[in-house]
């Protein structure tokens, strides 16, 4: 894929949506940051992906709420308003 097209379909079985916040014990977070610095890792997609890259912290999955979404685009505001109207 070149960023605007795809040449395959990603299987959806087992796929999950990640929501923030991701949490770690402070000692684990400090260990991850020290290890990343030691390996020369200067950037990572998120603290969650850094944990995976370093193999330090296991992923614990908790059920979230689809209504908890980040508003970043104008269309997100429309979705928020529609959900708010449905709840009233």
C-alpha positions in Angstrom: 0.0 0.0 0.0 1.2 3.5 -0.7 -0.8 5.4 1.9 -3.8 6.1 -0.3 -4.5 2.7 -1.8 -4.4 -0.9 -0.6 -3.7 -4.1 -2.4 -5.3 -6.4 0.2 -8.0 -6.7 2.8 -7.0 -7.0 6.4 -8.7 -9.9 8.2 -11.1 -8.4 10.9 -11.2 -11.5 13.1 -9.3 -10.7 16.3 -9.0 -7.0 15.4 -9.8 -4.5 18.2 -10.1 -0.8 18.6 -7.7 0.9 21.0 -8.9 3.7 23.2 -7.0 6.0 25.5 -5.9 6.4 28.1 -3.3 3.6 28.3 -2.0 3.1 31.8 1.1 1.5 33.2 2.5 1.4 36.7 5.0 4.2 37.1 7.9 1.8 37.7 7.1 0.0 34.4 6.8 3.3 32.5 10.2 4.4 33.8 11.7 1.1 32.9 10.3 1.4 29.3 11.7 4.9 28.9 15.1 3.9 30.2 15.2 0.9 27.9 14.0 2.9 24.9 16.8 5.5 25.5 19.3 2.6 25.9 18.2 1.2 22.5 18.3 4.5 20.8 14.5 4.6 20.3 13.6 8.2 20.0 10.0 8.0 18.9 7.2 5.5 18.9 3.6 5.7 17.8 2.5 5.7 21.5 3.5 4.5 24.9 1.5 1.4 24.2 3.4 0.5 21.0 6.7 1.3 22.8 5.7 -1.3 25.4 5.2 -3.8 22.6 8.4 -2.9 20.8 10.4 -3.4 24.0 8.5 -6.5 25.1 8.3 -5.1 28.7 4.7 -4.8 29.6 1.9 -7.3 28.7 -1.3 -6.0 27.2 -4.4 -6.3 29.4 -7.6 -5.8 27.5 -10.6 -4.1 29.1 -13.9 -3.4 27.5 -14.4 0.2 26.5 -17.3 2.3 25.3 -17.6 3.3 21.6 -19.1 6.6 22.7 -15.7 7.5 24.2 -14.0 8.8 21.0 -11.6 11.6 20.3 -13.0 14.6 18.5 -10.4 15.8 15.9 -12.4 16.5 12.8 -15.6 18.6 12.1 -17.4 15.4 11.3 -16.6 14.1 14.8 -18.6 16.9 16.2 -21.6 15.9 14.1 -21.3 12.3 15.4 -21.1 13.6 19.0 -24.2 15.7 18.6 -26.1 12.8 17.1 -25.1 10.5 19.9 -26.0 13.2 22.5 -29.4 13.6 20.9 -30.1 9.9 21.0 -29.2 9.8 24.7 -31.6 12.6 25.5 
